[in-house]
Amino acid sequence: MGKYGTIKIKLGDLIVQAGISKNKLSHRAEMQRTQLNNYCNNTISRLDVEVLARLCNVLGCQIGDLLEYVPPKD
């Protein structure tokens, strides 16, 4: 975690809540399955606002449902 904190992507939780498969989500959000897995595993280094918008649209959620700011530990 950086000295300013980090952003946690809560996509895995939202997928479970929505009851949608990763394959169906990747198709509807027009994403590669590997890219979707990287978002689910929090292994991306730069967020793509277009991808985030597509995910929110398909999942019917707000950006705050998808992203969480985790402050740095003192």
PyMOL Python script that loads the backbone (N, CA, C, O; Angstrom):
from pymol import cmd

cmd.read_pdbstr("""\
ATOM      1  N   MET A   1       0.847  -1.172   0.000  1.00  0.00           N
ATOM      2  CA  MET A   1       0.000   0.000   0.000  1.00  0.00           C
ATOM      3  C   MET A   1       0.894   1.236   0.000  1.00  0.00           C
ATOM      4  O   MET A   1       1.896   1.282   0.713  1.00  0.00           O
ATOM      5  N   GLY A   2       0.532   2.229  -0.794  1.00  0.00           N
ATOM      6  CA  GLY A   2       1.309   3.445  -0.881  1.00  0.00           C
ATOM      7  C   GLY A   2       1.123   4.333   0.336  1.00  0.00           C
ATOM      8  O   GLY A   2       0.274   4.075   1.190  1.00  0.00           O
ATOM      9  N   LYS A   3       1.919   5.370   0.399  1.00  0.00           N
ATOM     10  CA  LYS A   3       1.832   6.260   1.552  1.00  0.00           C
ATOM     11  C   LYS A   3       0.544   7.070   1.571  1.00  0.00           C
ATOM     12  O   LYS A   3       0.213   7.677   2.589  1.00  0.00           O
ATOM     13  N   TYR A   4      -0.189   7.089   0.457  1.00  0.00           N
ATOM     14  CA  TYR A   4      -1.457   7.813   0.381  1.00  0.00           C
ATOM     15  C   TYR A   4      -2.666   6.894   0.491  1.00  0.00           C
ATOM     16  O   TYR A   4      -3.805   7.357   0.429  1.00  0.00           O
ATOM     17  N   GLY A   5      -2.436   5.634   0.650  1.00  0.00           N
ATOM     18  CA  GLY A   5      -3.523   4.660   0.677  1.00  0.00           C
ATOM     19  C   GLY A   5      -3.653   3.988  -0.673  1.00  0.00           C
ATOM     20  O   GLY A   5      -2.758   4.072  -1.513  1.00  0.00           O
ATOM     21  N   THR A   6      -4.775   3.322  -0.872  1.00  0.00           N
ATOM     22  CA  THR A   6      -4.991   2.603  -2.130  1.00  0.00           C
ATOM     23  C   THR A   6      -6.479   2.561  -2.456  1.00  0.00           C
ATOM     24  O   THR A   6      -7.326   2.886  -1.623  1.00  0.00           O
ATOM     25  N   ILE A   7      -6.770   2.164  -3.659  1.00  0.00           N
ATOM     26  CA  ILE A   7      -8.141   1.979  -4.105  1.00  0.00           C
ATOM     27  C   ILE A   7      -8.400   0.480  -4.229  1.00  0.00           C
ATOM     28  O   ILE A   7      -7.666  -0.225  -4.922  1.00  0.00           O
ATOM     29  N   LYS A   8      -9.426   0.005  -3.570  1.00  0.00           N
ATOM     30  CA  LYS A   8      -9.810  -1.405  -3.641  1.00  0.00           C
ATOM     31  C   LYS A   8     -10.973  -1.531  -4.609  1.00  0.00           C
ATOM     32  O   LYS A   8     -11.942  -0.777  -4.525  1.00  0.00           O
ATOM     33  N   ILE A   9     -10.878  -2.472  -5.520  1.00  0.00           N
ATOM     34  CA  ILE A   9     -11.942  -2.734  -6.481  1.00  0.00           C
ATOM     35  C   ILE A   9     -12.770  -3.892  -5.943  1.00  0.00           C
ATOM     36  O   ILE A   9     -12.246  -4.982  -5.711  1.00  0.00           O
ATOM     37  N   LYS A  10     -14.053  -3.657  -5.745  1.00  0.00           N
ATOM     38  CA  LYS A  10     -14.932  -4.648  -5.122  1.00  0.00           C
ATOM     39  C   LYS A  10     -15.777  -5.385  -6.160  1.00  0.00           C
ATOM     40  O   LYS A  10     -16.930  -5.729  -5.898  1.00  0.00           O
ATOM     41  N   LEU A  11     -15.206  -5.624  -7.325  1.00  0.00           N
ATOM     42  CA  LEU A  11     -15.944  -6.241  -8.421  1.00  0.00           C
ATOM     43  C   LEU A  11     -16.366  -7.671  -8.107  1.00  0.00           C
ATOM     44  O   LEU A  11     -17.474  -8.077  -8.455  1.00  0.00           O
ATOM     45  N   GLY A  12     -15.510  -8.430  -7.464  1.00  0.00           N
ATOM     46  CA  GLY A  12     -15.853  -9.818  -7.134  1.00  0.00           C
ATOM     47  C   GLY A  12     -17.119  -9.903  -6.297  1.00  0.00           C
ATOM     48  O   GLY A  12     -17.979 -10.748  -6.545  1.00  0.00           O
ATOM     49  N   ASP A  13     -17.234  -9.027  -5.304  1.00  0.00           N
ATOM     50  CA  ASP A  13     -18.435  -9.000  -4.454  1.00  0.00           C
ATOM     51  C   ASP A  13     -19.679  -8.628  -5.260  1.00  0.00           C
ATOM     52  O   ASP A  13     -20.746  -9.213  -5.077  1.00  0.00           O
ATOM     53  N   LEU A  14     -19.529  -7.646  -6.155  1.00  0.00           N
ATOM     54  CA  LEU A  14     -20.671  -7.208  -6.958  1.00  0.00           C
ATOM     55  C   LEU A  14     -21.139  -8.294  -7.925  1.00  0.00           C
ATOM     56  O   LEU A  14     -22.333  -8.423  -8.193  1.00  0.00           O
ATOM     57  N   ILE A  15     -20.200  -9.066  -8.442  1.00  0.00           N
ATOM     58  CA  ILE A  15     -20.561 -10.165  -9.339  1.00  0.00           C
ATOM     59  C   ILE A  15     -21.406 -11.191  -8.595  1.00  0.00           C
ATOM     60  O   ILE A  15     -22.407 -11.678  -9.119  1.00  0.00           O
ATOM     61  N   VAL A  16     -21.002 -11.513  -7.385  1.00  0.00           N
ATOM     62  CA  VAL A  16     -21.756 -12.472  -6.573  1.00  0.00           C
ATOM     63  C   VAL A  16     -23.144 -11.921  -6.266  1.00  0.00           C
ATOM     64  O   VAL A  16     -24.141 -12.630  -6.408  1.00  0.00           O
ATOM     65  N   GLN A  17     -23.213 -10.656  -5.845  1.00  0.00           N
ATOM     66  CA  GLN A  17     -24.495 -10.032  -5.517  1.00  0.00           C
ATOM     67  C   GLN A  17     -25.433  -9.991  -6.718  1.00  0.00           C
ATOM     68  O   GLN A  17     -26.638 -10.192  -6.572  1.00  0.00           O
ATOM     69  N   ALA A  18     -24.887  -9.732  -7.899  1.00  0.00           N
ATOM     70  CA  ALA A  18     -25.705  -9.641  -9.109  1.00  0.00           C
ATOM     71  C   ALA A  18     -26.097 -11.014  -9.641  1.00  0.00           C
ATOM     72  O   ALA A  18     -27.027 -11.126 -10.440  1.00  0.00           O
ATOM     73  N   GLY A  19     -25.403 -12.052  -9.208  1.00  0.00           N
ATOM     74  CA  GLY A  19     -25.700 -13.396  -9.685  1.00  0.00           C
ATOM     75  C   GLY A  19     -25.406 -13.578 -11.161  1.00  0.00           C
ATOM     76  O   GLY A  19     -26.134 -14.276 -11.867  1.00  0.00           O
ATOM     77  N   ILE A  20     -24.340 -12.952 -11.624  1.00  0.00           N
ATOM     78  CA  ILE A  20     -23.958 -13.023 -13.039  1.00  0.00           C
ATOM     79  C   ILE A  20     -22.612 -13.735 -13.141  1.00  0.00           C
ATOM     80  O   ILE A  20     -21.769 -13.606 -12.253  1.00  0.00           O
ATOM     81  N   SER A  21     -22.416 -14.470 -14.201  1.00  0.00           N
ATOM     82  CA  SER A  21     -21.127 -15.148 -14.394  1.00  0.00           C
ATOM     83  C   SER A  21     -20.111 -14.160 -14.950  1.00  0.00           C
ATOM     84  O   SER A  21     -20.466 -13.149 -15.557  1.00  0.00           O
ATOM     85  N   LYS A  22     -18.851 -14.473 -14.729  1.00  0.00           N
ATOM     86  CA  LYS A  22     -17.792 -13.629 -15.274  1.00  0.00           C
ATOM     87  C   LYS A  22     -17.840 -13.617 -16.802  1.00  0.00           C
ATOM     88  O   LYS A  22     -17.579 -12.590 -17.429  1.00  0.00           O
ATOM     89  N   ASN A  23     -18.170 -14.752 -17.390  1.00  0.00           N
ATOM     90  CA  ASN A  23     -18.247 -14.809 -18.851  1.00  0.00           C
ATOM     91  C   ASN A  23     -19.337 -13.883 -19.379  1.00  0.00           C
ATOM     92  O   ASN A  23     -19.125 -13.150 -20.346  1.00  0.00           O
ATOM     93  N   LYS A  24     -20.498 -13.921 -18.742  1.00  0.00           N
ATOM     94  CA  LYS A  24     -21.606 -13.070 -19.178  1.00  0.00           C
ATOM     95  C   LYS A  24     -21.270 -11.592 -18.961  1.00  0.00           C
ATOM     96  O   LYS A  24     -21.552 -10.755 -19.819  1.00  0.00           O
ATOM     97  N   LEU A  25     -20.668 -11.278 -17.813  1.00  0.00           N
ATOM     98  CA  LEU A  25     -20.287  -9.894 -17.533  1.00  0.00           C
ATOM     99  C   LEU A  25     -19.252  -9.406 -18.531  1.00  0.00           C
ATOM    100  O   LEU A  25     -19.368  -8.294 -19.045  1.00  0.00           O
ATOM    101  N   SER A  26     -18.249 -10.213 -18.810  1.00  0.00           N
ATOM    102  CA  SER A  26     -17.216  -9.773 -19.756  1.00  0.00           C
ATOM    103  C   SER A  26     -17.814  -9.532 -21.137  1.00  0.00           C
ATOM    104  O   SER A  26     -17.401  -8.605 -21.833  1.00  0.00           O
ATOM    105  N   HIS A  27     -18.769 -10.343 -21.539  1.00  0.00           N
ATOM    106  CA  HIS A  27     -19.425 -10.146 -22.830  1.00  0.00           C
ATOM    107  C   HIS A  27     -20.255  -8.863 -22.830  1.00  0.00           C
ATOM    108  O   HIS A  27     -20.138  -8.048 -23.744  1.00  0.00           O
ATOM    109  N   ARG A  28     -21.091  -8.682 -21.805  1.00  0.00           N
ATOM    110  CA  ARG A  28     -21.972  -7.504 -21.750  1.00  0.00           C
ATOM    111  C   ARG A  28     -21.194  -6.199 -21.576  1.00  0.00           C
ATOM    112  O   ARG A  28     -21.596  -5.160 -22.098  1.00  0.00           O
ATOM    113  N   ALA A  29     -20.081  -6.256 -20.843  1.00  0.00           N
ATOM    114  CA  ALA A  29     -19.275  -5.057 -20.609  1.00  0.00           C
ATOM    115  C   ALA A  29     -18.200  -4.872 -21.684  1.00  0.00           C
ATOM    116  O   ALA A  29     -17.397  -3.942 -21.614  1.00  0.00           O
ATOM    117  N   GLU A  30     -18.193  -5.765 -22.675  1.00  0.00           N
ATOM    118  CA  GLU A  30     -17.249  -5.704 -23.793  1.00  0.00           C
ATOM    119  C   GLU A  30     -15.802  -5.652 -23.299  1.00  0.00           C
ATOM    120  O   GLU A  30     -15.024  -4.773 -23.670  1.00  0.00           O
ATOM    121  N   MET A  31     -15.473  -6.631 -22.445  1.00  0.00           N
ATOM    122  CA  MET A  31     -14.133  -6.749 -21.880  1.00  0.00           C
ATOM    123  C   MET A  31     -13.573  -8.128 -22.171  1.00  0.00           C
ATOM    124  O   MET A  31     -14.319  -9.093 -22.339  1.00  0.00           O
ATOM    125  N   GLN A  32     -12.243  -8.210 -22.230  1.00  0.00           N
ATOM    126  CA  GLN A  32     -11.592  -9.503 -22.293  1.00  0.00           C
ATOM    127  C   GLN A  32     -11.711 -10.162 -20.923  1.00  0.00           C
ATOM    128  O   GLN A  32     -11.702  -9.475 -19.902  1.00  0.00           O
ATOM    129  N   ARG A  33     -11.822 -11.477 -20.895  1.00  0.00           N
ATOM    130  CA  ARG A  33     -11.950 -12.195 -19.627  1.00  0.00           C
ATOM    131  C   ARG A  33     -10.725 -11.970 -18.740  1.00  0.00           C
ATOM    132  O   ARG A  33     -10.862 -11.855 -17.522  1.00  0.00           O
ATOM    133  N   THR A  34      -9.541 -11.906 -19.327  1.00  0.00           N
ATOM    134  CA  THR A  34      -8.336 -11.664 -18.528  1.00  0.00           C
ATOM    135  C   THR A  34      -8.362 -10.275 -17.897  1.00  0.00           C
ATOM    136  O   THR A  34      -7.925 -10.100 -16.759  1.00  0.00           O
ATOM    137  N   GLN A  35      -8.869  -9.292 -18.629  1.00  0.00           N
ATOM    138  CA  GLN A  35      -8.983  -7.939 -18.083  1.00  0.00           C
ATOM    139  C   GLN A  35      -9.972  -7.928 -16.908  1.00  0.00           C
ATOM    140  O   GLN A  35      -9.718  -7.297 -15.882  1.00  0.00           O
ATOM    141  N   LEU A  36     -11.086  -8.622 -17.068  1.00  0.00           N
ATOM    142  CA  LEU A  36     -12.071  -8.713 -15.993  1.00  0.00           C
ATOM    143  C   LEU A  36     -11.459  -9.382 -14.763  1.00  0.00           C
ATOM    144  O   LEU A  36     -11.682  -8.934 -13.639  1.00  0.00           O
ATOM    145  N   ASN A  37     -10.700 -10.436 -14.967  1.00  0.00           N
ATOM    146  CA  ASN A  37     -10.033 -11.120 -13.849  1.00  0.00           C
ATOM    147  C   ASN A  37      -9.050 -10.187 -13.135  1.00  0.00           C
ATOM    148  O   ASN A  37      -8.933 -10.222 -11.910  1.00  0.00           O
ATOM    149  N   ASN A  38      -8.353  -9.363 -13.899  1.00  0.00           N
ATOM    150  CA  ASN A  38      -7.423  -8.411 -13.287  1.00  0.00           C
ATOM    151  C   ASN A  38      -8.167  -7.409 -12.404  1.00  0.00           C
ATOM    152  O   ASN A  38      -7.675  -7.043 -11.337  1.00  0.00           O
ATOM    153  N   TYR A  39      -9.330  -6.971 -12.834  1.00  0.00           N
ATOM    154  CA  TYR A  39     -10.145  -6.072 -12.006  1.00  0.00           C
ATOM    155  C   TYR A  39     -10.647  -6.817 -10.766  1.00  0.00           C
ATOM    156  O   TYR A  39     -10.637  -6.264  -9.666  1.00  0.00           O
ATOM    157  N   CYS A  40     -11.078  -8.045 -10.935  1.00  0.00           N
ATOM    158  CA  CYS A  40     -11.569  -8.834  -9.792  1.00  0.00           C
ATOM    159  C   CYS A  40     -10.467  -9.087  -8.767  1.00  0.00           C
ATOM    160  O   CYS A  40     -10.729  -9.104  -7.564  1.00  0.00           O
ATOM    161  N   ASN A  41      -9.243  -9.283  -9.236  1.00  0.00           N
ATOM    162  CA  ASN A  41      -8.121  -9.612  -8.353  1.00  0.00           C
ATOM    163  C   ASN A  41      -7.352  -8.388  -7.870  1.00  0.00           C
ATOM    164  O   ASN A  41      -6.348  -8.517  -7.171  1.00  0.00           O
ATOM    165  N   ASN A  42      -7.828  -7.193  -8.246  1.00  0.00           N
ATOM    166  CA  ASN A  42      -7.146  -5.948  -7.866  1.00  0.00           C
ATOM    167  C   ASN A  42      -5.693  -5.938  -8.324  1.00  0.00           C
ATOM    168  O   ASN A  42      -4.810  -5.482  -7.597  1.00  0.00           O
ATOM    169  N   THR A  43      -5.447  -6.438  -9.527  1.00  0.00           N
ATOM    170  CA  THR A  43      -4.075  -6.478 -10.024  1.00  0.00           C
ATOM    171  C   THR A  43      -3.838  -5.492 -11.162  1.00  0.00           C
ATOM    172  O   THR A  43      -2.844  -5.610 -11.879  1.00  0.00           O
ATOM    173  N   ILE A  44      -4.728  -4.529 -11.337  1.00  0.00           N
ATOM    174  CA  ILE A  44      -4.495  -3.506 -12.351  1.00  0.00           C
ATOM    175  C   ILE A  44      -3.803  -2.317 -11.690  1.00  0.00           C
ATOM    176  O   ILE A  44      -3.979  -2.071 -10.497  1.00  0.00           O
ATOM    177  N   SER A  45      -3.024  -1.591 -12.468  1.00  0.00           N
ATOM    178  CA  SER A  45      -2.314  -0.451 -11.894  1.00  0.00           C
ATOM    179  C   SER A  45      -2.966   0.878 -12.268  1.00  0.00           C
ATOM    180  O   SER A  45      -2.772   1.879 -11.579  1.00  0.00           O
ATOM    181  N   ARG A  46      -3.733   0.893 -13.349  1.00  0.00           N
ATOM    182  CA  ARG A  46      -4.398   2.127 -13.779  1.00  0.00           C
ATOM    183  C   ARG A  46      -5.859   1.827 -14.098  1.00  0.00           C
ATOM    184  O   ARG A  46      -6.177   0.924 -14.872  1.00  0.00           O
ATOM    185  N   LEU A  47      -6.730   2.607 -13.480  1.00  0.00           N
ATOM    186  CA  LEU A  47      -8.162   2.436 -13.733  1.00  0.00           C
ATOM    187  C   LEU A  47      -8.539   3.081 -15.058  1.00  0.00           C
ATOM    188  O   LEU A  47      -8.053   4.162 -15.389  1.00  0.00           O
ATOM    189  N   ASP A  48      -9.390   2.429 -15.801  1.00  0.00           N
ATOM    190  CA  ASP A  48      -9.896   2.930 -17.073  1.00  0.00           C
ATOM    191  C   ASP A  48     -11.342   3.368 -16.833  1.00  0.00           C
ATOM    192  O   ASP A  48     -12.200   2.534 -16.544  1.00  0.00           O
ATOM    193  N   VAL A  49     -11.616   4.671 -16.950  1.00  0.00           N
ATOM    194  CA  VAL A  49     -12.955   5.173 -16.640  1.00  0.00           C
ATOM    195  C   VAL A  49     -14.017   4.616 -17.591  1.00  0.00           C
ATOM    196  O   VAL A  49     -15.175   4.467 -17.202  1.00  0.00           O
ATOM    197  N   GLU A  50     -13.640   4.313 -18.810  1.00  0.00           N
ATOM    198  CA  GLU A  50     -14.580   3.710 -19.759  1.00  0.00           C
ATOM    199  C   GLU A  50     -14.985   2.317 -19.284  1.00  0.00           C
ATOM    200  O   GLU A  50     -16.161   1.957 -19.334  1.00  0.00           O
ATOM    201  N   VAL A  51     -14.022   1.547 -18.831  1.00  0.00           N
ATOM    202  CA  VAL A  51     -14.301   0.206 -18.311  1.00  0.00           C
ATOM    203  C   VAL A  51     -15.163   0.297 -17.057  1.00  0.00           C
ATOM    204  O   VAL A  51     -16.118  -0.466 -16.903  1.00  0.00           O
ATOM    205  N   LEU A  52     -14.834   1.221 -16.164  1.00  0.00           N
ATOM    206  CA  LEU A  52     -15.628   1.392 -14.947  1.00  0.00           C
ATOM    207  C   LEU A  52     -17.073   1.767 -15.268  1.00  0.00           C
ATOM    208  O   LEU A  52     -18.000   1.273 -14.627  1.00  0.00           O
ATOM    209  N   ALA A  53     -17.265   2.633 -16.249  1.00  0.00           N
ATOM    210  CA  ALA A  53     -18.614   3.025 -16.653  1.00  0.00           C
ATOM    211  C   ALA A  53     -19.386   1.835 -17.211  1.00  0.00           C
ATOM    212  O   ALA A  53     -20.568   1.665 -16.911  1.00  0.00           O
ATOM    213  N   ARG A  54     -18.727   1.015 -18.018  1.00  0.00           N
ATOM    214  CA  ARG A  54     -19.402  -0.166 -18.576  1.00  0.00           C
ATOM    215  C   ARG A  54     -19.772  -1.146 -17.472  1.00  0.00           C
ATOM    216  O   ARG A  54     -20.864  -1.713 -17.487  1.00  0.00           O
ATOM    217  N   LEU A  55     -18.872  -1.350 -16.514  1.00  0.00           N
ATOM    218  CA  LEU A  55     -19.167  -2.264 -15.406  1.00  0.00           C
ATOM    219  C   LEU A  55     -20.347  -1.757 -14.583  1.00  0.00           C
ATOM    220  O   LEU A  55     -21.239  -2.533 -14.238  1.00  0.00           O
ATOM    221  N   CYS A  56     -20.361  -0.469 -14.265  1.00  0.00           N
ATOM    222  CA  CYS A  56     -21.472   0.104 -13.500  1.00  0.00           C
ATOM    223  C   CYS A  56     -22.785  -0.031 -14.266  1.00  0.00           C
ATOM    224  O   CYS A  56     -23.824  -0.332 -13.679  1.00  0.00           O
ATOM    225  N   ASN A  57     -22.735   0.191 -15.566  1.00  0.00           N
ATOM    226  CA  ASN A  57     -23.940   0.079 -16.384  1.00  0.00           C
ATOM    227  C   ASN A  57     -24.495  -1.333 -16.379  1.00  0.00           C
ATOM    228  O   ASN A  57     -25.691  -1.533 -16.168  1.00  0.00           O
ATOM    229  N   VAL A  58     -23.639  -2.307 -16.610  1.00  0.00           N
ATOM    230  CA  VAL A  58     -24.075  -3.704 -16.681  1.00  0.00           C
ATOM    231  C   VAL A  58     -24.548  -4.203 -15.315  1.00  0.00           C
ATOM    232  O   VAL A  58     -25.544  -4.920 -15.221  1.00  0.00           O
ATOM    233  N   LEU A  59     -23.832  -3.820 -14.262  1.00  0.00           N
ATOM    234  CA  LEU A  59     -24.172  -4.303 -12.924  1.00  0.00           C
ATOM    235  C   LEU A  59     -25.252  -3.460 -12.242  1.00  0.00           C
ATOM    236  O   LEU A  59     -25.759  -3.838 -11.186  1.00  0.00           O
ATOM    237  N   GLY A  60     -25.604  -2.318 -12.842  1.00  0.00           N
ATOM    238  CA  GLY A  60     -26.625  -1.450 -12.258  1.00  0.00           C
ATOM    239  C   GLY A  60     -26.194  -0.881 -10.920  1.00  0.00           C
ATOM    240  O   GLY A  60     -26.991  -0.801  -9.985  1.00  0.00           O
ATOM    241  N   CYS A  61     -24.922  -0.484 -10.828  1.00  0.00           N
ATOM    242  CA  CYS A  61     -24.392   0.026  -9.561  1.00  0.00           C
ATOM    243  C   CYS A  61     -23.798   1.411  -9.757  1.00  0.00           C
ATOM    244  O   CYS A  61     -23.692   1.905 -10.879  1.00  0.00           O
ATOM    245  N   GLN A  62     -23.419   2.019  -8.665  1.00  0.00           N
ATOM    246  CA  GLN A  62     -22.737   3.308  -8.672  1.00  0.00           C
ATOM    247  C   GLN A  62     -21.236   3.074  -8.508  1.00  0.00           C
ATOM    248  O   GLN A  62     -20.812   2.006  -8.067  1.00  0.00           O
ATOM    249  N   ILE A  63     -20.442   4.073  -8.866  1.00  0.00           N
ATOM    250  CA  ILE A  63     -18.990   3.929  -8.781  1.00  0.00           C
ATOM    251  C   ILE A  63     -18.544   3.665  -7.341  1.00  0.00           C
ATOM    252  O   ILE A  63     -17.561   2.959  -7.118  1.00  0.00           O
ATOM    253  N   GLY A  64     -19.255   4.224  -6.371  1.00  0.00           N
ATOM    254  CA  GLY A  64     -18.926   3.989  -4.969  1.00  0.00           C
ATOM    255  C   GLY A  64     -19.168   2.557  -4.526  1.00  0.00           C
ATOM    256  O   GLY A  64     -18.584   2.099  -3.544  1.00  0.00           O
ATOM    257  N   ASP A  65     -20.031   1.850  -5.249  1.00  0.00           N
ATOM    258  CA  ASP A  65     -20.251   0.431  -4.965  1.00  0.00           C
ATOM    259  C   ASP A  65     -19.079  -0.408  -5.465  1.00  0.00           C
ATOM    260  O   ASP A  65     -18.793  -1.480  -4.932  1.00  0.00           O
ATOM    261  N   LEU A  66     -18.413   0.096  -6.489  1.00  0.00           N
ATOM    262  CA  LEU A  66     -17.350  -0.644  -7.161  1.00  0.00           C
ATOM    263  C   LEU A  66     -15.963  -0.359  -6.586  1.00  0.00           C
ATOM    264  O   LEU A  66     -15.110  -1.245  -6.538  1.00  0.00           O
ATOM    265  N   LEU A  67     -15.746   0.882  -6.149  1.00  0.00           N
ATOM    266  CA  LEU A  67     -14.434   1.300  -5.658  1.00  0.00           C
ATOM    267  C   LEU A  67     -14.505   1.721  -4.202  1.00  0.00           C
ATOM    268  O   LEU A  67     -15.503   2.284  -3.752  1.00  0.00           O
ATOM    269  N   GLU A  68     -13.433   1.442  -3.471  1.00  0.00           N
ATOM    270  CA  GLU A  68     -13.340   1.835  -2.068  1.00  0.00           C
ATOM    271  C   GLU A  68     -11.940   2.391  -1.809  1.00  0.00           C
ATOM    272  O   GLU A  68     -10.938   1.773  -2.168  1.00  0.00           O
ATOM    273  N   TYR A  69     -11.887   3.558  -1.184  1.00  0.00           N
ATOM    274  CA  TYR A  69     -10.605   4.130  -0.787  1.00  0.00           C
ATOM    275  C   TYR A  69     -10.196   3.546   0.548  1.00  0.00           C
ATOM    276  O   TYR A  69     -10.957   3.584   1.515  1.00  0.00           O
ATOM    277  N   VAL A  70      -8.982   3.002   0.597  1.00  0.00           N
ATOM    278  CA  VAL A  70      -8.435   2.450   1.834  1.00  0.00           C
ATOM    279  C   VAL A  70      -7.285   3.352   2.258  1.00  0.00           C
ATOM    280  O   VAL A  70      -6.241   3.372   1.606  1.00  0.00           O
ATOM    281  N   PRO A  71      -7.471   4.110   3.362  1.00  0.00           N
ATOM    282  CA  PRO A  71      -6.416   5.037   3.785  1.00  0.00           C
ATOM    283  C   PRO A  71      -5.156   4.304   4.242  1.00  0.00           C
ATOM    284  O   PRO A  71      -5.210   3.123   4.585  1.00  0.00           O
ATOM    285  N   PRO A  72      -4.024   5.006   4.244  1.00  0.00           N
ATOM    286  CA  PRO A  72      -2.785   4.364   4.695  1.00  0.00           C
ATOM    287  C   PRO A  72      -2.837   4.074   6.182  1.00  0.00           C
ATOM    288  O   PRO A  72      -3.533   4.745   6.944  1.00  0.00           O
ATOM    289  N   LYS A  73      -2.095   3.073   6.568  1.00  0.00           N
ATOM    290  CA  LYS A  73      -1.971   2.752   7.995  1.00  0.00           C
ATOM    291  C   LYS A  73      -0.888   3.624   8.595  1.00  0.00           C
ATOM    292  O   LYS A  73       0.155   3.844   7.979  1.00  0.00           O
ATOM    293  N   ASP A  74      -1.130   4.112   9.776  1.00  0.00           N
ATOM    294  CA  ASP A  74      -0.144   4.981  10.443  1.00  0.00           C
ATOM    295  C   ASP A  74       1.061   4.235  10.934  1.00  0.00           C
ATOM    296  O   ASP A  74       1.967   4.836  11.511  1.00  0.00           O
TER     297      ASP A  74
END
""", "prot")
cmd.dss("prot")
cmd.show_as("cartoon", "prot")
cmd.util.cbc("prot")
cmd.orient("prot")
